[in-house]
Amino acid sequence: MDINKLMKHVNVTEFKNKKELEITGLAYNSRKVEKGQVFVCIKGFKVDGHQFAGQAVENGAVAIVVEDFIEGLEVPQYKVENGRVALATLADAYYNHPTRKLKTIGITATNGKTSTSFMTNAILENHGLTTGLMGTVVVKIGDYAEPSELTTPESLDLQRFYAQMVDAGVTHATMEVSSSALELNRVGCVDFDIVTLNNISREHIDLHSSFENYFMHKSSLIRNAGADKVAILNLDDEYSASLVDKTKATVITFGVQDQSADVLCKNLDLSTGRAVFTVDITRDLVTPDIVIPKQKFQIELSTPGFHSVYNSIVSIVIALLCEVPVETIQKSLFEFVGVERRFEIIFEEDFKIIDDHFANSGNIDITLGTLEKMDFNRVSLVYAIRGDRGVTVNKENAEAIARWAPRLGIHEITATLSRSHVTQKDVVSDAEVAVFKEVMDEAGIKVHLYEELPDAIERSLGEVTDGDLLLLAGCQGMDYGAKIALEQLETIRPDVDKKKLFQPLEKRVAGNS
Ligand SMILES: CC(=O)N[C@H]1[C@@H](OP(=O)(O)OP(=O)(O)OC[C@H]2O[C@@H](n3ccc(=O)[nH]c3=O)[C@H](O)[C@@H]2O)O[C@H](CO)[C@@H](O)[C@@H]1O[C@H](C)C(=O)N[C@@H](C)C(=O)N[C@H](CCC(=O)O)C(=O)O
């Protein structure tokens, strides 16, 4: 591609050493530059990408995009106001605006982004569509899937994935949109057709400096949606509801509690762990592309919990906007087994083991609120104190547990220290442990603290009896806690069919069909 044609897409304030050049691509990491690419310098949180421009040129970069000119480099330099913004715009242009060729769906929330995007993808696939999916767990392009590095990739990477989707014949692409991605302009130039914000609670305040800042970035997905787009908002969540009149997009509202919404959930029964409810579309929903007629239908969800109901309604509305028949939606949601570590039932015979990421107080409220609505004898909680979120978040998490404990009959907790995913070393500070213990003490909850997770699980598993429920809270799933629990279970219960316990990722990605 001709570099000067590409550069017309961004506001170049000044340039140096300009010349005619054919380029082979873009890069933002000097270590990954390939011959003939343009290196875009990003001023990061840790380092300034300008420092690595020389290395980028040595590695083959033929031009650079800068915020400040760099002395001593002979390659063409294009000065822009903001490197990250320029990267997103250039990437979109370089890949020929792939999201304009896709039905592009952007899903944000504090909790439930992954589950909602997997559910949505499952329904769209069951309708016979060729789909793409990007999020915390996986990047899926048609039949190809790879584990993801970030929830929402850097702009250059995500535009490349979208372009690959177009090439692979994908028509519908669902993406989880993180607050970091919105703040750092990774989704700049993504032409979302359908956007949704399901719920907001405190998370990543460390990254965004304040809750107001976090909400400002999160909500930009909705606020920036154009008049020809659709925004799906939850009237039961005050922050989502506050956006109804803050967007040019056509708004579709939903609610379980707020009965003034366009899409209602009625006659909800959660007692068995499955959610059964009626979807009531209270009026004809007129959108720029289609009209969803007023109607009612029954849904039976395999994934348990109140939070799943909210997630599923988002997916149902998206599917209806994509013209999926109600029968396909019903069948897909009945068959959908869920996503790893999102209230994942990993064992279900005479007692249940549930694995949950328990990431923040909002997520804890949802998980424990779901348990409250289920029938069980006793809950045993194995909680991994979080080591990567600081004292404030650990205190909020502990307070959320303490709030629910009396309603769930929890008088004691088996706690352990969370460990680094990669090194399996403790990442929990003494202050984080202390704040957890302090809150539990005040609430009169006894803490059995173990340095090692296997010991904590062994204690809890040894105590469960028929009708009980063992909750692995923040124990890192099949990578760690859930795997240990299932291994220990095999020794205690050799009769268990091992195949029943593991759900391979491909099966989840493929919509469980
Ligand atoms: C906090 C955060 O989001 N950081 C992102 C940010 O990093 P940074 O600003 O610290 O980058 P930096 O290390 O200072 O480097 C600046 C520039 O110099 C370049 N560089 C650096 C070193 C070198 O040798 N050569 C070189 O060219 C880097 O490639 C970069 O372009 O920009 C980088 C490049 O785009 C991202 O990879 C990085 O994500 C890191 C890996 C990360 O962990 N991000 C997490 C917090 C994140 O984004 N999570 C969200 C989910 C959480 C949520 O819901 O918000 C997600 O979407 O995954």
The ligand as an ORCA input file, in Angstrom:
! r2SCAN-3c Opt
* xyz 0 1
  C      -2.723     -1.051     31.256
  C      -2.802     -1.358     29.788
  O      -3.866     -1.541     29.252
  N      -1.638     -1.455     29.154
  C      -1.584     -1.618     27.724
  C      -0.677     -0.544     27.192
  O       0.545     -0.787     27.786
  P       1.532      0.375     28.127
  O       0.898      1.694     27.860
  O       2.057      0.118     29.482
  O       2.667      0.092     27.076
  P       4.208      0.259     27.334
  O       4.756     -1.021     27.808
  O       4.411      1.494     28.140
  O       4.751      0.470     25.850
  C       4.441      1.641     25.088
  C       4.674      1.313     23.646
  O       6.056      0.966     23.460
  C       6.143     -0.212     22.716
  N       7.378     -0.906     23.025
  C       7.684     -1.257     24.287
  C       8.854     -1.955     24.540
  C       9.722     -2.269     23.475
  O      10.783     -2.882     23.622
  N       9.364     -1.880     22.235
  C       8.218     -1.204     21.977
  O       7.944     -0.886     20.834
  C       4.905     -0.995     23.120
  O       4.578     -1.992     22.153
  C       3.865      0.109     23.167
  O       3.357      0.350     21.901
  O      -0.565     -0.649     25.775
  C      -0.022     -1.915     25.369
  C       0.089     -1.890     23.857
  O      -1.122     -1.679     23.283
  C      -0.926     -3.065     25.853
  O      -0.359     -4.307     25.478
  C      -1.041     -2.987     27.361
  O      -1.920     -3.967     27.833
  C      -1.373     -4.732     28.906
  C      -0.613     -5.934     28.369
  C      -2.495     -5.220     29.814
  O      -2.304     -6.107     30.628
  N      -3.653     -4.647     29.732
  C      -4.779     -5.044     30.565
  C      -4.894     -4.214     31.830
  C      -6.036     -4.854     29.739
  O      -6.071     -4.114     28.773
  N      -7.088     -5.547     30.144
  C      -8.381     -5.403     29.520
  C      -9.398     -6.115     30.406
  C      -9.625     -5.319     31.632
  C     -10.764     -4.350     31.429
  O     -11.930     -4.793     31.506
  O     -10.512     -3.161     31.220
  C      -8.362     -6.114     28.169
  O      -9.020     -5.640     27.234
  O      -7.732     -7.185     28.092
*
